[in-house]
Amino acid sequence: MSQAKVDRYKEEKKNRKKIMAKEKRQWFLTQLVLGLLGIAIVGWIGVSAYQAITAPSKDAPAEVKNYTLDTSALDDYLASLTEE
């Protein structure tokens, strides 16, 4: 081995703990980012599917509800107030 290779090997051996720690951090961060990205994609697909399933049909007519209200008691009360 040439002296340059020997020096490079010794330097790498001396800094091996730092290098391994850096590689572990990079691996963890990569896995974390990919995991979060996967969760976001699955969530987006789930929300989109839920909205597509629960969306009202465009062909179905809109449902109209009519309510009737008996106001005779209120009318009688207001009439009694104005009689005085």
mmCIF file of the N, C-alpha and C atoms, coordinates in Angstrom:
data_MODEL
# 
_entry.id   MODEL 
# 
loop_
_atom_site.group_PDB 
_atom_site.id 
_atom_site.type_symbol 
_atom_site.label_atom_id 
_atom_site.label_alt_id 
_atom_site.label_comp_id 
_atom_site.label_asym_id 
_atom_site.label_entity_id 
_atom_site.label_seq_id 
_atom_site.pdbx_PDB_ins_code 
_atom_site.Cartn_x 
_atom_site.Cartn_y 
_atom_site.Cartn_z 
_atom_site.occupancy 
_atom_site.B_iso_or_equiv 
_atom_site.pdbx_formal_charge 
_atom_site.auth_seq_id 
_atom_site.auth_comp_id 
_atom_site.auth_asym_id 
_atom_site.auth_atom_id 
_atom_site.pdbx_PDB_model_num 
ATOM 1   N N  . MET A 1 1  ? 0.844    -1.173 0.000   1.00 0.00 ? 1  MET A N  1 
ATOM 2   C CA . MET A 1 1  ? 0.000    0.000  0.000   1.00 0.00 ? 1  MET A CA 1 
ATOM 3   C C  . MET A 1 1  ? 0.889    1.236  0.000   1.00 0.00 ? 1  MET A C  1 
ATOM 4   N N  . SER A 1 2  ? 0.421    2.224  -0.685  1.00 0.00 ? 2  SER A N  1 
ATOM 5   C CA . SER A 1 2  ? 1.187    3.467  -0.676  1.00 0.00 ? 2  SER A CA 1 
ATOM 6   C C  . SER A 1 2  ? 0.937    4.202  0.633   1.00 0.00 ? 2  SER A C  1 
ATOM 7   N N  . GLN A 1 3  ? 1.780    5.133  0.917   1.00 0.00 ? 3  GLN A N  1 
ATOM 8   C CA . GLN A 1 3  ? 1.665    5.870  2.181   1.00 0.00 ? 3  GLN A CA 1 
ATOM 9   C C  . GLN A 1 3  ? 0.367    6.673  2.227   1.00 0.00 ? 3  GLN A C  1 
ATOM 10  N N  . ALA A 1 4  ? -0.086   7.187  1.080   1.00 0.00 ? 4  ALA A N  1 
ATOM 11  C CA . ALA A 1 4  ? -1.329   7.964  1.038   1.00 0.00 ? 4  ALA A CA 1 
ATOM 12  C C  . ALA A 1 4  ? -2.513   7.074  1.432   1.00 0.00 ? 4  ALA A C  1 
ATOM 13  N N  . LYS A 1 5  ? -2.518   5.832  0.928   1.00 0.00 ? 5  LYS A N  1 
ATOM 14  C CA . LYS A 1 5  ? -3.609   4.912  1.271   1.00 0.00 ? 5  LYS A CA 1 
ATOM 15  C C  . LYS A 1 5  ? -3.578   4.575  2.757   1.00 0.00 ? 5  LYS A C  1 
ATOM 16  N N  . VAL A 1 6  ? -2.391   4.379  3.281   1.00 0.00 ? 6  VAL A N  1 
ATOM 17  C CA . VAL A 1 6  ? -2.242   4.055  4.702   1.00 0.00 ? 6  VAL A CA 1 
ATOM 18  C C  . VAL A 1 6  ? -2.732   5.212  5.559   1.00 0.00 ? 6  VAL A C  1 
ATOM 19  N N  . ASP A 1 7  ? -2.359   6.413  5.188   1.00 0.00 ? 7  ASP A N  1 
ATOM 20  C CA . ASP A 1 7  ? -2.801   7.598  5.940   1.00 0.00 ? 7  ASP A CA 1 
ATOM 21  C C  . ASP A 1 7  ? -4.315   7.754  5.860   1.00 0.00 ? 7  ASP A C  1 
ATOM 22  N N  . ARG A 1 8  ? -4.870   7.540  4.681   1.00 0.00 ? 8  ARG A N  1 
ATOM 23  C CA . ARG A 1 8  ? -6.318   7.647  4.501   1.00 0.00 ? 8  ARG A CA 1 
ATOM 24  C C  . ARG A 1 8  ? -7.041   6.604  5.350   1.00 0.00 ? 8  ARG A C  1 
ATOM 25  N N  . TYR A 1 9  ? -6.510   5.384  5.383   1.00 0.00 ? 9  TYR A N  1 
ATOM 26  C CA . TYR A 1 9  ? -7.105   4.310  6.178   1.00 0.00 ? 9  TYR A CA 1 
ATOM 27  C C  . TYR A 1 9  ? -7.046   4.644  7.668   1.00 0.00 ? 9  TYR A C  1 
ATOM 28  N N  . LYS A 1 10 ? -5.921   5.154  8.132   1.00 0.00 ? 10 LYS A N  1 
ATOM 29  C CA . LYS A 1 10 ? -5.779   5.512  9.541   1.00 0.00 ? 10 LYS A CA 1 
ATOM 30  C C  . LYS A 1 10 ? -6.754   6.628  9.916   1.00 0.00 ? 10 LYS A C  1 
ATOM 31  N N  . GLU A 1 11 ? -6.906   7.610  9.021   1.00 0.00 ? 11 GLU A N  1 
ATOM 32  C CA . GLU A 1 11 ? -7.837   8.720  9.278   1.00 0.00 ? 11 GLU A CA 1 
ATOM 33  C C  . GLU A 1 11 ? -9.274   8.207  9.337   1.00 0.00 ? 11 GLU A C  1 
ATOM 34  N N  . GLU A 1 12 ? -9.600   7.301  8.425   1.00 0.00 ? 12 GLU A N  1 
ATOM 35  C CA . GLU A 1 12 ? -10.958  6.728  8.418   1.00 0.00 ? 12 GLU A CA 1 
ATOM 36  C C  . GLU A 1 12 ? -11.192  5.907  9.675   1.00 0.00 ? 12 GLU A C  1 
ATOM 37  N N  . LYS A 1 13 ? -10.211  5.152  10.072  1.00 0.00 ? 13 LYS A N  1 
ATOM 38  C CA . LYS A 1 13 ? -10.346  4.332  11.276  1.00 0.00 ? 13 LYS A CA 1 
ATOM 39  C C  . LYS A 1 13 ? -10.503  5.212  12.516  1.00 0.00 ? 13 LYS A C  1 
ATOM 40  N N  . LYS A 1 14 ? -9.795   6.336  12.539  1.00 0.00 ? 14 LYS A N  1 
ATOM 41  C CA . LYS A 1 14 ? -9.868   7.239  13.676  1.00 0.00 ? 14 LYS A CA 1 
ATOM 42  C C  . LYS A 1 14 ? -11.262  7.892  13.770  1.00 0.00 ? 14 LYS A C  1 
ATOM 43  N N  . ASN A 1 15 ? -11.878  8.191  12.624  1.00 0.00 ? 15 ASN A N  1 
ATOM 44  C CA . ASN A 1 15 ? -13.174  8.870  12.591  1.00 0.00 ? 15 ASN A CA 1 
ATOM 45  C C  . ASN A 1 15 ? -14.345  7.914  12.329  1.00 0.00 ? 15 ASN A C  1 
ATOM 46  N N  . ARG A 1 16 ? -14.115  6.633  12.513  1.00 0.00 ? 16 ARG A N  1 
ATOM 47  C CA . ARG A 1 16 ? -15.141  5.652  12.172  1.00 0.00 ? 16 ARG A CA 1 
ATOM 48  C C  . ARG A 1 16 ? -16.431  5.858  12.975  1.00 0.00 ? 16 ARG A C  1 
ATOM 49  N N  . LYS A 1 17 ? -16.338  6.192  14.259  1.00 0.00 ? 17 LYS A N  1 
ATOM 50  C CA . LYS A 1 17 ? -17.534  6.403  15.084  1.00 0.00 ? 17 LYS A CA 1 
ATOM 51  C C  . LYS A 1 17 ? -18.364  7.559  14.548  1.00 0.00 ? 17 LYS A C  1 
ATOM 52  N N  . LYS A 1 18 ? -17.709  8.655  14.202  1.00 0.00 ? 18 LYS A N  1 
ATOM 53  C CA . LYS A 1 18 ? -18.414  9.820  13.666  1.00 0.00 ? 18 LYS A CA 1 
ATOM 54  C C  . LYS A 1 18 ? -19.074  9.487  12.335  1.00 0.00 ? 18 LYS A C  1 
ATOM 55  N N  . ILE A 1 19 ? -18.335  8.772  11.505  1.00 0.00 ? 19 ILE A N  1 
ATOM 56  C CA . ILE A 1 19 ? -18.865  8.412  10.188  1.00 0.00 ? 19 ILE A CA 1 
ATOM 57  C C  . ILE A 1 19 ? -20.088  7.505  10.328  1.00 0.00 ? 19 ILE A C  1 
ATOM 58  N N  . MET A 1 20 ? -19.997  6.507  11.197  1.00 0.00 ? 20 MET A N  1 
ATOM 59  C CA . MET A 1 20 ? -21.118  5.583  11.410  1.00 0.00 ? 20 MET A CA 1 
ATOM 60  C C  . MET A 1 20 ? -22.330  6.313  11.993  1.00 0.00 ? 20 MET A C  1 
ATOM 61  N N  . ALA A 1 21 ? -22.101  7.236  12.935  1.00 0.00 ? 21 ALA A N  1 
ATOM 62  C CA . ALA A 1 21 ? -23.201  7.988  13.530  1.00 0.00 ? 21 ALA A CA 1 
ATOM 63  C C  . ALA A 1 21 ? -23.882  8.858  12.470  1.00 0.00 ? 21 ALA A C  1 
ATOM 64  N N  . LYS A 1 22 ? -23.091  9.456  11.605  1.00 0.00 ? 22 LYS A N  1 
ATOM 65  C CA . LYS A 1 22 ? -23.646  10.294 10.546  1.00 0.00 ? 22 LYS A CA 1 
ATOM 66  C C  . LYS A 1 22 ? -24.472  9.449  9.573   1.00 0.00 ? 22 LYS A C  1 
ATOM 67  N N  . GLU A 1 23 ? -23.959  8.282  9.210   1.00 0.00 ? 23 GLU A N  1 
ATOM 68  C CA . GLU A 1 23 ? -24.696  7.396  8.308   1.00 0.00 ? 23 GLU A CA 1 
ATOM 69  C C  . GLU A 1 23 ? -25.998  6.918  8.946   1.00 0.00 ? 23 GLU A C  1 
ATOM 70  N N  . LYS A 1 24 ? -25.983  6.617  10.238  1.00 0.00 ? 24 LYS A N  1 
ATOM 71  C CA . LYS A 1 24 ? -27.206  6.203  10.933  1.00 0.00 ? 24 LYS A CA 1 
ATOM 72  C C  . LYS A 1 24 ? -28.231  7.331  10.956  1.00 0.00 ? 24 LYS A C  1 
ATOM 73  N N  . ARG A 1 25 ? -27.779  8.561  11.211  1.00 0.00 ? 25 ARG A N  1 
ATOM 74  C CA . ARG A 1 25 ? -28.692  9.713  11.210  1.00 0.00 ? 25 ARG A CA 1 
ATOM 75  C C  . ARG A 1 25 ? -29.312  9.907  9.837   1.00 0.00 ? 25 ARG A C  1 
ATOM 76  N N  . GLN A 1 26 ? -28.490  9.813  8.810   1.00 0.00 ? 26 GLN A N  1 
ATOM 77  C CA . GLN A 1 26 ? -28.998  9.971  7.450   1.00 0.00 ? 26 GLN A CA 1 
ATOM 78  C C  . GLN A 1 26 ? -30.011  8.878  7.119   1.00 0.00 ? 26 GLN A C  1 
ATOM 79  N N  . TRP A 1 27 ? -29.732  7.642  7.507   1.00 0.00 ? 27 TRP A N  1 
ATOM 80  C CA . TRP A 1 27 ? -30.636  6.525  7.266   1.00 0.00 ? 27 TRP A CA 1 
ATOM 81  C C  . TRP A 1 27 ? -31.962  6.743  7.999   1.00 0.00 ? 27 TRP A C  1 
ATOM 82  N N  . PHE A 1 28 ? -31.889  7.174  9.261   1.00 0.00 ? 28 PHE A N  1 
ATOM 83  C CA . PHE A 1 28 ? -33.100  7.425  10.048  1.00 0.00 ? 28 PHE A CA 1 
ATOM 84  C C  . PHE A 1 28 ? -33.936  8.537  9.422   1.00 0.00 ? 28 PHE A C  1 
ATOM 85  N N  . LEU A 1 29 ? -33.287  9.645  9.055   1.00 0.00 ? 29 LEU A N  1 
ATOM 86  C CA . LEU A 1 29 ? -34.020  10.751 8.454   1.00 0.00 ? 29 LEU A CA 1 
ATOM 87  C C  . LEU A 1 29 ? -34.641  10.358 7.115   1.00 0.00 ? 29 LEU A C  1 
ATOM 88  N N  . THR A 1 30 ? -33.929  9.563  6.332   1.00 0.00 ? 30 THR A N  1 
ATOM 89  C CA . THR A 1 30 ? -34.479  9.089  5.064   1.00 0.00 ? 30 THR A CA 1 
ATOM 90  C C  . THR A 1 30 ? -35.722  8.245  5.302   1.00 0.00 ? 30 THR A C  1 
ATOM 91  N N  . GLN A 1 31 ? -35.637  7.329  6.254   1.00 0.00 ? 31 GLN A N  1 
ATOM 92  C CA . GLN A 1 31 ? -36.778  6.480  6.566   1.00 0.00 ? 31 GLN A CA 1 
ATOM 93  C C  . GLN A 1 31 ? -37.947  7.299  7.112   1.00 0.00 ? 31 GLN A C  1 
ATOM 94  N N  . LEU A 1 32 ? -37.656  8.288  7.936   1.00 0.00 ? 32 LEU A N  1 
ATOM 95  C CA . LEU A 1 32 ? -38.695  9.143  8.504   1.00 0.00 ? 32 LEU A CA 1 
ATOM 96  C C  . LEU A 1 32 ? -39.420  9.922  7.414   1.00 0.00 ? 32 LEU A C  1 
ATOM 97  N N  . VAL A 1 33 ? -38.662  10.532 6.518   1.00 0.00 ? 33 VAL A N  1 
ATOM 98  C CA . VAL A 1 33 ? -39.259  11.313 5.433   1.00 0.00 ? 33 VAL A CA 1 
ATOM 99  C C  . VAL A 1 33 ? -40.075  10.416 4.517   1.00 0.00 ? 33 VAL A C  1 
ATOM 100 N N  . LEU A 1 34 ? -39.550  9.259  4.171   1.00 0.00 ? 34 LEU A N  1 
ATOM 101 C CA . LEU A 1 34 ? -40.297  8.340  3.309   1.00 0.00 ? 34 LEU A CA 1 
ATOM 102 C C  . LEU A 1 34 ? -41.559  7.834  4.002   1.00 0.00 ? 34 LEU A C  1 
ATOM 103 N N  . GLY A 1 35 ? -41.471  7.572  5.301   1.00 0.00 ? 35 GLY A N  1 
ATOM 104 C CA . GLY A 1 35 ? -42.648  7.132  6.048   1.00 0.00 ? 35 GLY A CA 1 
ATOM 105 C C  . GLY A 1 35 ? -43.723  8.198  6.091   1.00 0.00 ? 35 GLY A C  1 
ATOM 106 N N  . LEU A 1 36 ? -43.323  9.436  6.377   1.00 0.00 ? 36 LEU A N  1 
ATOM 107 C CA . LEU A 1 36 ? -44.296  10.531 6.400   1.00 0.00 ? 36 LEU A CA 1 
ATOM 108 C C  . LEU A 1 36 ? -44.901  10.767 5.023   1.00 0.00 ? 36 LEU A C  1 
ATOM 109 N N  . LEU A 1 37 ? -44.092  10.656 3.997   1.00 0.00 ? 37 LEU A N  1 
ATOM 110 C CA . LEU A 1 37 ? -44.595  10.808 2.635   1.00 0.00 ? 37 LEU A CA 1 
ATOM 111 C C  . LEU A 1 37 ? -45.603  9.703  2.312   1.00 0.00 ? 37 LEU A C  1 
ATOM 112 N N  . GLY A 1 38 ? -45.297  8.483  2.712   1.00 0.00 ? 38 GLY A N  1 
ATOM 113 C CA . GLY A 1 38 ? -46.225  7.372  2.486   1.00 0.00 ? 38 GLY A CA 1 
ATOM 114 C C  . GLY A 1 38 ? -47.537  7.569  3.224   1.00 0.00 ? 38 GLY A C  1 
ATOM 115 N N  . ILE A 1 39 ? -47.466  8.012  4.472   1.00 0.00 ? 39 ILE A N  1 
ATOM 116 C CA . ILE A 1 39 ? -48.679  8.267  5.244   1.00 0.00 ? 39 ILE A CA 1 
ATOM 117 C C  . ILE A 1 39 ? -49.505  9.374  4.590   1.00 0.00 ? 39 ILE A C  1 
ATOM 118 N N  . ALA A 1 40 ? -48.846  10.418 4.116   1.00 0.00 ? 40 ALA A N  1 
ATOM 119 C CA . ALA A 1 40 ? -49.557  11.518 3.456   1.00 0.00 ? 40 ALA A CA 1 
ATOM 120 C C  . ALA A 1 40 ? -50.256  11.042 2.190   1.00 0.00 ? 40 ALA A C  1 
ATOM 121 N N  . ILE A 1 41 ? -49.589  10.205 1.411   1.00 0.00 ? 41 ILE A N  1 
ATOM 122 C CA . ILE A 1 41 ? -50.187  9.705  0.168   1.00 0.00 ? 41 ILE A CA 1 
ATOM 123 C C  . ILE A 1 41 ? -51.382  8.810  0.474   1.00 0.00 ? 41 ILE A C  1 
ATOM 124 N N  . VAL A 1 42 ? -51.238  7.913  1.431   1.00 0.00 ? 42 VAL A N  1 
ATOM 125 C CA . VAL A 1 42 ? -52.351  7.026  1.796   1.00 0.00 ? 42 VAL A CA 1 
ATOM 126 C C  . VAL A 1 42 ? -53.519  7.839  2.352   1.00 0.00 ? 42 VAL A C  1 
ATOM 127 N N  . GLY A 1 43 ? -53.232  8.841  3.160   1.00 0.00 ? 43 GLY A N  1 
ATOM 128 C CA . GLY A 1 43 ? -54.288  9.696  3.694   1.00 0.00 ? 43 GLY A CA 1 
ATOM 129 C C  . GLY A 1 43 ? -54.997  10.463 2.603   1.00 0.00 ? 43 GLY A C  1 
ATOM 130 N N  . TRP A 1 44 ? -54.244  10.979 1.655   1.00 0.00 ? 44 TRP A N  1 
ATOM 131 C CA . TRP A 1 44 ? -54.830  11.730 0.550   1.00 0.00 ? 44 TRP A CA 1 
ATOM 132 C C  . TRP A 1 44 ? -55.740  10.828 -0.286  1.00 0.00 ? 44 TRP A C  1 
ATOM 133 N N  . ILE A 1 45 ? -55.287  9.619  -0.559  1.00 0.00 ? 45 ILE A N  1 
ATOM 134 C CA . ILE A 1 45 ? -56.105  8.675  -1.327  1.00 0.00 ? 45 ILE A CA 1 
ATOM 135 C C  . ILE A 1 45 ? -57.365  8.337  -0.542  1.00 0.00 ? 45 ILE A C  1 
ATOM 136 N N  . GLY A 1 46 ? -57.240  8.146  0.757   1.00 0.00 ? 46 GLY A N  1 
ATOM 137 C CA . GLY A 1 46 ? -58.404  7.821  1.583   1.00 0.00 ? 46 GLY A CA 1 
ATOM 138 C C  . GLY A 1 46 ? -59.424  8.942  1.610   1.00 0.00 ? 46 GLY A C  1 
ATOM 139 N N  . VAL A 1 47 ? -58.968  10.168 1.781   1.00 0.00 ? 47 VAL A N  1 
ATOM 140 C CA . VAL A 1 47 ? -59.894  11.306 1.801   1.00 0.00 ? 47 VAL A CA 1 
ATOM 141 C C  . VAL A 1 47 ? -60.560  11.479 0.444   1.00 0.00 ? 47 VAL A C  1 
ATOM 142 N N  . SER A 1 48 ? -59.796  11.331 -0.616  1.00 0.00 ? 48 SER A N  1 
ATOM 143 C CA . SER A 1 48 ? -60.361  11.459 -1.963  1.00 0.00 ? 48 SER A CA 1 
ATOM 144 C C  . SER A 1 48 ? -61.416  10.388 -2.211  1.00 0.00 ? 48 SER A C  1 
ATOM 145 N N  . ALA A 1 49 ? -61.139  9.165  -1.799  1.00 0.00 ? 49 ALA A N  1 
ATOM 146 C CA . ALA A 1 49 ? -62.103  8.080  -1.982  1.00 0.00 ? 49 ALA A CA 1 
ATOM 147 C C  . ALA A 1 49 ? -63.348  8.334  -1.149  1.00 0.00 ? 49 ALA A C  1 
ATOM 148 N N  . TYR A 1 50 ? -63.186  8.798  0.086   1.00 0.00 ? 50 TYR A N  1 
ATOM 149 C CA . TYR A 1 50 ? -64.343  9.091  0.944   1.00 0.00 ? 50 TYR A CA 1 
ATOM 150 C C  . TYR A 1 50 ? -65.205  10.191 0.336   1.00 0.00 ? 50 TYR A C  1 
ATOM 151 N N  . GLN A 1 51 ? -64.578  11.238 -0.179  1.00 0.00 ? 51 GLN A N  1 
ATOM 152 C CA . GLN A 1 51 ? -65.342  12.317 -0.797  1.00 0.00 ? 51 GLN A CA 1 
ATOM 153 C C  . GLN A 1 51 ? -66.054  11.851 -2.059  1.00 0.00 ? 51 GLN A C  1 
ATOM 154 N N  . ALA A 1 52 ? -65.431  10.969 -2.821  1.00 0.00 ? 52 ALA A N  1 
ATOM 155 C CA . ALA A 1 52 ? -66.059  10.459 -4.037  1.00 0.00 ? 52 ALA A CA 1 
ATOM 156 C C  . ALA A 1 52 ? -67.245  9.569  -3.701  1.00 0.00 ? 52 ALA A C  1 
ATOM 157 N N  . ILE A 1 53 ? -67.133  8.797  -2.630  1.00 0.00 ? 53 ILE A N  1 
ATOM 158 C CA . ILE A 1 53 ? -68.214  7.886  -2.260  1.00 0.00 ? 53 ILE A CA 1 
ATOM 159 C C  . ILE A 1 53 ? -69.395  8.651  -1.665  1.00 0.00 ? 53 ILE A C  1 
ATOM 160 N N  . THR A 1 54 ? -69.127  9.658  -0.842  1.00 0.00 ? 54 THR A N  1 
ATOM 161 C CA . THR A 1 54 ? -70.206  10.359 -0.150  1.00 0.00 ? 54 THR A CA 1 
ATOM 162 C C  . THR A 1 54 ? -70.750  11.554 -0.924  1.00 0.00 ? 54 THR A C  1 
ATOM 163 N N  . ALA A 1 55 ? -70.183  11.880 -2.064  1.00 0.00 ? 55 ALA A N  1 
ATOM 164 C CA . ALA A 1 55 ? -70.665  13.022 -2.847  1.00 0.00 ? 55 ALA A CA 1 
ATOM 165 C C  . ALA A 1 55 ? -72.053  12.701 -3.399  1.00 0.00 ? 55 ALA A C  1 
ATOM 166 N N  . PRO A 1 56 ? -72.960  13.689 -3.382  1.00 0.00 ? 56 PRO A N  1 
ATOM 167 C CA . PRO A 1 56 ? -74.291  13.431 -3.934  1.00 0.00 ? 56 PRO A CA 1 
ATOM 168 C C  . PRO A 1 56 ? -74.208  13.236 -5.448  1.00 0.00 ? 56 PRO A C  1 
ATOM 169 N N  . SER A 1 57 ? -75.111  12.431 -5.942  1.00 0.00 ? 57 SER A N  1 
ATOM 170 C CA . SER A 1 57 ? -75.129  12.135 -7.372  1.00 0.00 ? 57 SER A CA 1 
ATOM 171 C C  . SER A 1 57 ? -75.580  13.369 -8.141  1.00 0.00 ? 57 SER A C  1 
ATOM 172 N N  . LYS A 1 58 ? -74.983  13.628 -9.268  1.00 0.00 ? 58 LYS A N  1 
ATOM 173 C CA . LYS A 1 58 ? -75.362  14.783 -10.082 1.00 0.00 ? 58 LYS A CA 1 
ATOM 174 C C  . LYS A 1 58 ? -76.675  14.535 -10.814 1.00 0.00 ? 58 LYS A C  1 
ATOM 175 N N  . ASP A 1 59 ? -77.026  13.284 -11.030 1.00 0.00 ? 59 ASP A N  1 
ATOM 176 C CA . ASP A 1 59 ? -78.258  12.955 -11.730 1.00 0.00 ? 59 ASP A CA 1 
ATOM 177 C C  . ASP A 1 59 ? -79.470  13.019 -10.809 1.00 0.00 ? 59 ASP A C  1 
ATOM 178 N N  . ALA A 1 60 ? -79.267  12.839 -9.530  1.00 0.00 ? 60 ALA A N  1 
ATOM 179 C CA . ALA A 1 60 ? -80.384  12.827 -8.588  1.00 0.00 ? 60 ALA A CA 1 
ATOM 180 C C  . ALA A 1 60 ? -80.866  14.254 -8.346  1.00 0.00 ? 60 ALA A C  1 
ATOM 181 N N  . PRO A 1 61 ? -82.210  14.453 -8.339  1.00 0.00 ? 61 PRO A N  1 
ATOM 182 C CA . PRO A 1 61 ? -82.721  15.794 -8.071  1.00 0.00 ? 61 PRO A CA 1 
ATOM 183 C C  . PRO A 1 61 ? -82.487  16.171 -6.609  1.00 0.00 ? 61 PRO A C  1 
ATOM 184 N N  . ALA A 1 62 ? -82.380  17.442 -6.381  1.00 0.00 ? 62 ALA A N  1 
ATOM 185 C CA . ALA A 1 62 ? -82.179  17.926 -5.019  1.00 0.00 ? 62 ALA A CA 1 
ATOM 186 C C  . ALA A 1 62 ? -83.461  17.728 -4.231  1.00 0.00 ? 62 ALA A C  1 
ATOM 187 N N  . GLU A 1 63 ? -83.333  17.292 -3.003  1.00 0.00 ? 63 GLU A N  1 
ATOM 188 C CA . GLU A 1 63 ? -84.496  17.029 -2.166  1.00 0.00 ? 63 GLU A CA 1 
ATOM 189 C C  . GLU A 1 63 ? -84.948  18.340 -1.534  1.00 0.00 ? 63 GLU A C  1 
ATOM 190 N N  . VAL A 1 64 ? -86.236  18.666 -1.738  1.00 0.00 ? 64 VAL A N  1 
ATOM 191 C CA . VAL A 1 64 ? -86.801  19.892 -1.190  1.00 0.00 ? 64 VAL A CA 1 
ATOM 192 C C  . VAL A 1 64 ? -87.742  19.509 -0.069  1.00 0.00 ? 64 VAL A C  1 
ATOM 193 N N  . LYS A 1 65 ? -87.581  20.153 1.085   1.00 0.00 ? 65 LYS A N  1 
ATOM 194 C CA . LYS A 1 65 ? -88.444  19.870 2.228   1.00 0.00 ? 65 LYS A CA 1 
ATOM 195 C C  . LYS A 1 65 ? -89.265  21.112 2.530   1.00 0.00 ? 65 LYS A C  1 
ATOM 196 N N  . ASN A 1 66 ? -90.562  20.914 2.698   1.00 0.00 ? 66 ASN A N  1 
ATOM 197 C CA . ASN A 1 66 ? -91.462  21.997 3.062   1.00 0.00 ? 66 ASN A CA 1 
ATOM 198 C C  . ASN A 1 66 ? -91.955  21.749 4.474   1.00 0.00 ? 66 ASN A C  1 
ATOM 199 N N  . TYR A 1 67 ? -92.001  22.806 5.268   1.00 0.00 ? 67 TYR A N  1 
ATOM 200 C CA . TYR A 1 67 ? -92.464  22.706 6.637   1.00 0.00 ? 67 TYR A CA 1 
ATOM 201 C C  . TYR A 1 67 ? -93.656  23.650 6.816   1.00 0.00 ? 67 TYR A C  1 
ATOM 202 N N  . THR A 1 68 ? -94.624  23.222 7.585   1.00 0.00 ? 68 THR A N  1 
ATOM 203 C CA . THR A 1 68 ? -95.748  24.091 7.936   1.00 0.00 ? 68 THR A CA 1 
ATOM 204 C C  . THR A 1 68 ? -95.670  24.370 9.424   1.00 0.00 ? 68 THR A C  1 
ATOM 205 N N  . LEU A 1 69 ? -96.064  25.574 9.788   1.00 0.00 ? 69 LEU A N  1 
ATOM 206 C CA . LEU A 1 69 ? -95.956  26.001 11.167  1.00 0.00 ? 69 LEU A CA 1 
ATOM 207 C C  . LEU A 1 69 ? -97.293  26.621 11.569  1.00 0.00 ? 69 LEU A C  1 
ATOM 208 N N  . ASP A 1 70 ? -97.851  26.147 12.666  1.00 0.00 ? 70 ASP A N  1 
ATOM 209 C CA . ASP A 1 70 ? -99.109  26.673 13.173  1.00 0.00 ? 70 ASP A CA 1 
ATOM 210 C C  . ASP A 1 70 ? -98.803  27.858 14.077  1.00 0.00 ? 70 ASP A C  1 
ATOM 211 N N  . THR A 1 71 ? -99.163  29.044 13.634  1.00 0.00 ? 71 THR A N  1 
ATOM 212 C CA . THR A 1 71 ? -98.890  30.261 14.400  1.00 0.00 ? 71 THR A CA 1 
ATOM 213 C C  . THR A 1 71 ? -100.145 30.847 15.015  1.00 0.00 ? 71 THR A C  1 
ATOM 214 N N  . SER A 1 72 ? -101.185 30.048 15.131  1.00 0.00 ? 72 SER A N  1 
ATOM 215 C CA . SER A 1 72 ? -102.451 30.591 15.659  1.00 0.00 ? 72 SER A CA 1 
ATOM 216 C C  . SER A 1 72 ? -102.289 31.056 17.106  1.00 0.00 ? 72 SER A C  1 
ATOM 217 N N  . ALA A 1 73 ? -101.536 30.363 17.929  1.00 0.00 ? 73 ALA A N  1 
ATOM 218 C CA . ALA A 1 73 ? -101.336 30.777 19.315  1.00 0.00 ? 73 ALA A CA 1 
ATOM 219 C C  . ALA A 1 73 ? -100.589 32.103 19.369  1.00 0.00 ? 73 ALA A C  1 
ATOM 220 N N  . LEU A 1 74 ? -99.604  32.291 18.524  1.00 0.00 ? 74 LEU A N  1 
ATOM 221 C CA . LEU A 1 74 ? -98.859  33.537 18.478  1.00 0.00 ? 74 LEU A CA 1 
ATOM 222 C C  . LEU A 1 74 ? -99.742  34.674 17.978  1.00 0.00 ? 74 LEU A C  1 
ATOM 223 N N  . ASP A 1 75 ? -100.565 34.390 16.968  1.00 0.00 ? 75 ASP A N  1 
ATOM 224 C CA . ASP A 1 75 ? -101.493 35.398 16.452  1.00 0.00 ? 75 ASP A CA 1 
ATOM 225 C C  . ASP A 1 75 ? -102.484 35.830 17.523  1.00 0.00 ? 75 ASP A C  1 
ATOM 226 N N  . ASP A 1 76 ? -103.015 34.880 18.282  1.00 0.00 ? 76 ASP A N  1 
ATOM 227 C CA . ASP A 1 76 ? -103.960 35.203 19.361  1.00 0.00 ? 76 ASP A CA 1 
ATOM 228 C C  . ASP A 1 76 ? -103.282 36.056 20.423  1.00 0.00 ? 76 ASP A C  1 
ATOM 229 N N  . TYR A 1 77 ? -102.055 35.740 20.770  1.00 0.00 ? 77 TYR A N  1 
ATOM 230 C CA . TYR A 1 77 ? -101.338 36.507 21.788  1.00 0.00 ? 77 TYR A CA 1 
ATOM 231 C C  . TYR A 1 77 ? -101.096 37.940 21.321  1.00 0.00 ? 77 TYR A C  1 
ATOM 232 N N  . LEU A 1 78 ? -100.647 38.086 20.060  1.00 0.00 ? 78 LEU A N  1 
ATOM 233 C CA . LEU A 1 78 ? -100.401 39.432 19.546  1.00 0.00 ? 78 LEU A CA 1 
ATOM 234 C C  . LEU A 1 78 ? -101.693 40.227 19.417  1.00 0.00 ? 78 LEU A C  1 
ATOM 235 N N  . ALA A 1 79 ? -102.789 39.545 19.080  1.00 0.00 ? 79 ALA A N  1 
ATOM 236 C CA . ALA A 1 79 ? -104.076 40.229 18.978  1.00 0.00 ? 79 ALA A CA 1 
ATOM 237 C C  . ALA A 1 79 ? -104.514 40.701 20.352  1.00 0.00 ? 79 ALA A C  1 
ATOM 238 N N  . SER A 1 80 ? -104.269 39.925 21.402  1.00 0.00 ? 80 SER A N  1 
ATOM 239 C CA . SER A 1 80 ? -104.663 40.331 22.751  1.00 0.00 ? 80 SER A CA 1 
ATOM 240 C C  . SER A 1 80 ? -103.842 41.517 23.216  1.00 0.00 ? 80 SER A C  1 
ATOM 241 N N  . LEU A 1 81 ? -102.641 41.662 22.751  1.00 0.00 ? 81 LEU A N  1 
ATOM 242 C CA . LEU A 1 81 ? -101.808 42.802 23.130  1.00 0.00 ? 81 LEU A CA 1 
ATOM 243 C C  . LEU A 1 81 ? -102.289 44.092 22.480  1.00 0.00 ? 81 LEU A C  1 
ATOM 244 N N  . THR A 1 82 ? -102.771 43.982 21.271  1.00 0.00 ? 82 THR A N  1 
ATOM 245 C CA . THR A 1 82 ? -103.205 45.197 20.570  1.00 0.00 ? 82 THR A CA 1 
ATOM 246 C C  . THR A 1 82 ? -104.611 45.600 20.959  1.00 0.00 ? 82 THR A C  1 
ATOM 247 N N  . GLU A 1 83 ? -105.419 44.734 21.610  1.00 0.00 ? 83 GLU A N  1 
ATOM 248 C CA . GLU A 1 83 ? -106.786 45.070 22.003  1.00 0.00 ? 83 GLU A CA 1 
ATOM 249 C C  . GLU A 1 83 ? -106.809 46.061 23.146  1.00 0.00 ? 83 GLU A C  1 
ATOM 250 N N  . GLU A 1 84 ? -105.847 46.107 23.949  1.00 0.00 ? 84 GLU A N  1 
ATOM 251 C CA . GLU A 1 84 ? -105.854 46.966 25.120  1.00 0.00 ? 84 GLU A CA 1 
ATOM 252 C C  . GLU A 1 84 ? -105.767 48.403 24.802  1.00 0.00 ? 84 GLU A C  1 
# 
